[in-house]
Amino acid sequence: MKNELGRKKDAGPLWTLSPVVLWLLAFLTVPFIIVIIMSFLTRGVYGQVEYTFSGEGYLRLLNSTYIKILVNSLKISLFTTALCLIFGYPFAYYIAKAPKKYRALLLMLIVIPFWTNSLIRTYAWITLLRTEGIINSYLIKLGLISNPIQMLYTDGVVLLGLVYTLFPFMVLPLYASIDNVDKAYLEAASDLGAPPVKTFLKVTLPLTMPGIVAGCLLVYIPTLGLFFIPDLMGGSKIMLISNLIKNQFLTARDWPFGSAISIVVIMITFVFIGVYFKLSGNKRAEVI
Amino acid sequence: MMKQNKLTKSTFSIYAAFVYIILYMPIVVLIIFSFNDSTINAVWQGFTLKWYVGLFDNKEVLEAMWNTIVIGVISSLISTMIGTLAAVGMYKYNFKGKTVLDGMLYVPIIIPEIVMGIALLMFFSQFKAIFPLGTLTLILAHITFSISYVVVVVRARLEGFDRSLEEAAMDLGANQLETFVKVTLPIIMPGIVAGALLAFTLSVDDVIISFFVSGPGSTTLPLKIFSMVRFGVTPEINALSTIMLVVTLTIAVLSEKIRMKFSK
């Protein structure tokens, strides 16, 4: 950029790019530097921040309570991702193989719920599932049960909420990669006598690996941040890493510890993105 | 063989139909029950609009609605301007640090929202005097995460852009600014409009980042819904959610249509 300016030939890069560079420096880079610095500071007695360096925030994370929360979050995220993949693959496959004239419509129907506020979709499930909710009310009215079933505030329902919210993130990249598979490979496999199942396992599945990896990444990362789903559907019983971060900032007022947890979440994210690049061989995250 | 094929096909179709039903069931039920004439909300009692009428008497909801619109409009305008310029710059020029900037543009899309929320919260409270938590900080935060999406959408539009058109304009004596305004801009306009609508929906829809950077006097509709849900479930929230669903869906479908129509 400097060179171009020096030559006074083309001020284009300056005009077009300096707003975004300045904006990102101010509202992205600086804030993240603050998180890093904050994670090494200390919480004062009254919840204020004391400017003494310590790695205490990180050390506290080694406490078994927090390790448990971390492991539990990673586990729930893993389950969410796995369920999205298991339910999403055949579904994406169906759309990709659907007659061309319906395909745009079928895709649009996937995108629509994805466009609606995830909080509202979570809330919609709550109106269905809670003790005085629609499902229980109708089951009682129809005489199928006499007492409402407790459905909310369980691990299973939190999983349902997460899978439901993130499902489109899995289906779209899967669809793209299944759609990309060259039919000639499939024909070749079947000409050579491979039964459909074998063709699928040996040809389709490996060829759609980039889509699988991208989908898993797009589902896994947001699960670490969606604090309102465990909050509203899991009650206080289920504590995930996102709830922990939120509580450190709003209830416990321990910003250094909250920052340390956030840094760990960022590092987990980067590890997964690194794995994604490695597996997909892509230079850019062409997943959106 | 044929028969088996047909069987798998219909199994697939049934499965897909089932998935679509699950996807839409909660949303449809929510909308239907927002017209339900019953306070306990669970069994259908009859049609009413009273929950909607009630919303328009609710000062806090109206204020949140107004805030949402103001924040959405301002943040989408600014992020569209910055994002469009950035997309054009990234498309046209090669420079040192391009990969770094590219990576930075992806950060808001990739990083979990909660981390960005707390990072911005700490940043704003570090400079409390300039950025008191409220409408201003909400706007700044929304611009920050929207820019990246605008860049992605406008860039996609630029990918299919025929560069020789610009060169022709320059050869015919147009200067850079004229070329940009008269040639480039009209061609990428669909991308810009789609990007702006996307930024607006993202702003109207955001819960997590807004949750951290909103001040005591500045609530948006999703935050209002969040706090209402925590105090209990009432048909009023159904009505408010339905309004939000309809608004965001309309804008989203519109932006998707624009993008699809012109991205071929």
Contacts between the chains, C-beta under 8 A, distances in Angstrom:
chain1	res1	chain2	res2	distance
A	1	B	95	4.6
A	1	B	96	6.5
A	1	B	97	7.5
A	2	B	96	7.8
A	4	B	93	7.7
A	4	B	95	7.1
A	10	B	93	7.9
A	10	B	176	7.9
A	12	B	89	6.9
A	12	B	92	6.4
A	12	B	93	6.2
A	12	B	176	6.5
A	13	B	89	5.7
A	13	B	93	4.6
A	13	B	95	5.6
A	15	B	85	7.0
A	15	B	89	7.8
A	16	B	85	4.4
A	16	B	86	6.5
A	16	B	88	5.1
A	16	B	89	3.0
A	16	B	92	7.4
A	16	B	93	7.6
A	17	B	85	7.3
A	17	B	86	6.1
A	17	B	89	4.0
A	17	B	90	7.4
A	17	B	93	7.5
A	17	B	95	7.8
A	17	B	101	7.2
A	19	B	81	7.6
A	19	B	82	4.6
A	19	B	85	5.9
A	19	B	86	7.2
A	20	B	82	5.3
A	20	B	83	7.2
A	20	B	85	6.9
A	20	B	86	3.7
A	20	B	89	7.7
A	20	B	101	7.5
A	20	B	105	7.6
A	20	B	147	6.4
A	20	B	151	7.6
A	21	B	101	6.7
A	23	B	82	5.9
A	23	B	143	7.3
A	23	B	144	7.0
A	23	B	147	6.6
A	24	B	101	7.8
A	24	B	104	5.1
A	24	B	105	7.4
A	24	B	144	7.8
A	24	B	147	7.6
A	27	B	120	7.0
A	27	B	123	7.2
A	27	B	140	6.2
A	27	B	141	7.6
A	27	B	143	7.7
A	27	B	144	4.4
A	28	B	104	6.6
A	28	B	107	6.3
A	28	B	108	6.9
A	28	B	144	6.3
A	29	B	104	7.5
A	30	B	123	6.1
A	31	B	116	7.9
A	31	B	119	3.8
A	31	B	120	5.4
A	31	B	122	6.6
A	31	B	123	3.8
A	32	B	119	5.4
A	34	B	119	6.8
A	34	B	122	4.9
A	34	B	123	5.5
A	34	B	126	6.1
A	35	B	115	7.5
A	35	B	118	7.0
A	35	B	119	4.9
A	35	B	122	6.4
A	38	B	122	6.0
A	87	B	19	6.9
A	90	B	12	6.8
A	90	B	15	6.0
A	91	B	15	7.0
A	91	B	16	5.9
A	91	B	19	5.1
A	93	B	12	7.6
A	94	B	12	4.8
A	94	B	13	7.2
A	94	B	15	7.0
A	94	B	16	4.5
A	95	B	16	7.4
A	97	B	12	7.9
A	104	B	260	7.3
A	106	B	16	7.8
A	108	B	253	7.9
A	108	B	256	7.1
A	109	B	20	6.2
A	109	B	23	7.7
A	110	B	23	7.5
A	111	B	252	7.8
A	111	B	256	6.5
A	112	B	249	6.5
A	112	B	252	7.5
A	112	B	253	7.2
A	113	B	23	5.1
A	113	B	24	6.9
A	113	B	27	6.4
A	115	B	201	6.7
A	115	B	205	8.0
A	115	B	248	6.3
A	115	B	249	6.2
A	115	B	252	3.8
A	115	B	253	7.7
A	115	B	256	8.0
A	116	B	27	6.7
A	116	B	205	7.9
A	116	B	245	5.3
A	116	B	248	6.0
A	116	B	249	6.1
A	116	B	252	8.0
A	117	B	205	4.7
A	117	B	207	7.0
A	117	B	222	5.8
A	117	B	241	7.8
A	117	B	244	6.1
A	117	B	245	7.4
A	117	B	248	6.4
A	118	B	205	8.0
A	118	B	207	7.1
A	119	B	207	4.7
A	119	B	222	5.4
A	119	B	225	6.2
A	119	B	226	6.0
A	119	B	229	8.0
A	120	B	30	7.5
A	120	B	222	7.7
A	120	B	225	6.7
A	120	B	241	4.5
A	120	B	244	6.1
A	120	B	245	6.2
A	121	B	26	6.3
A	121	B	27	6.8
A	123	B	30	7.4
A	123	B	225	6.8
A	123	B	229	5.4
A	123	B	233	7.9
A	123	B	237	6.7
A	123	B	241	6.1
A	124	B	26	3.6
A	124	B	27	5.8
A	124	B	29	6.7
A	124	B	30	4.0
A	124	B	241	7.2
A	125	B	26	5.1
A	126	B	229	7.1
A	126	B	233	6.5
A	127	B	26	7.7
A	127	B	29	6.9
A	127	B	30	6.1
A	127	B	33	6.6
A	127	B	41	7.1
A	127	B	233	6.2
A	127	B	238	6.8
A	128	B	25	7.8
A	128	B	26	5.9
A	128	B	29	6.1
A	130	B	233	6.7
A	132	B	40	6.4
A	132	B	41	7.7
A	132	B	42	5.5
A	133	B	42	5.9
A	134	B	29	6.2
A	134	B	33	6.8
A	134	B	42	5.3
A	134	B	43	7.8
A	136	B	42	7.2
A	137	B	42	3.5
A	137	B	43	4.8
A	138	B	42	7.8
A	138	B	43	6.9
A	141	B	43	6.1
A	164	B	22	7.5
A	164	B	23	7.7
A	164	B	26	7.7
A	167	B	23	7.3
A	221	B	110	6.8
A	221	B	111	7.9
A	221	B	112	5.8
A	222	B	112	6.4
A	222	B	113	7.4
A	224	B	112	4.9
A	224	B	114	7.6
A	225	B	112	3.2
A	225	B	113	4.9
A	225	B	114	3.9
A	225	B	115	6.9
A	225	B	208	6.3
A	226	B	114	8.0
A	226	B	208	7.4
A	227	B	114	6.1
A	227	B	208	7.1
A	228	B	207	6.3
A	228	B	208	7.5
A	228	B	226	6.5
A	232	B	229	6.2
A	232	B	230	7.5
A	242	B	112	7.5
A	242	B	114	5.2
A	245	B	114	5.8
A	245	B	115	7.8
A	245	B	118	6.5
A	246	B	114	7.0
A	249	B	118	5.6
A	249	B	121	6.7
A	249	B	212	7.0
A	255	B	122	6.7
A	258	B	118	6.4
A	259	B	118	7.3
A	259	B	122	7.4
A	262	B	114	7.6
A	262	B	115	4.8
A	262	B	118	5.8
A	262	B	119	7.5
A	265	B	112	6.0
A	265	B	114	7.7
A	265	B	115	5.8
A	266	B	111	6.6
A	266	B	115	5.9
A	269	B	110	6.9
A	269	B	111	6.2
A	269	B	112	6.4
A	273	B	110	6.4
A	284	B	102	7.1
A	284	B	106	7.9
A	285	B	106	5.6
A	285	B	109	7.8
A	285	B	110	6.6
A	288	B	109	6.5
A	288	B	152	6.0
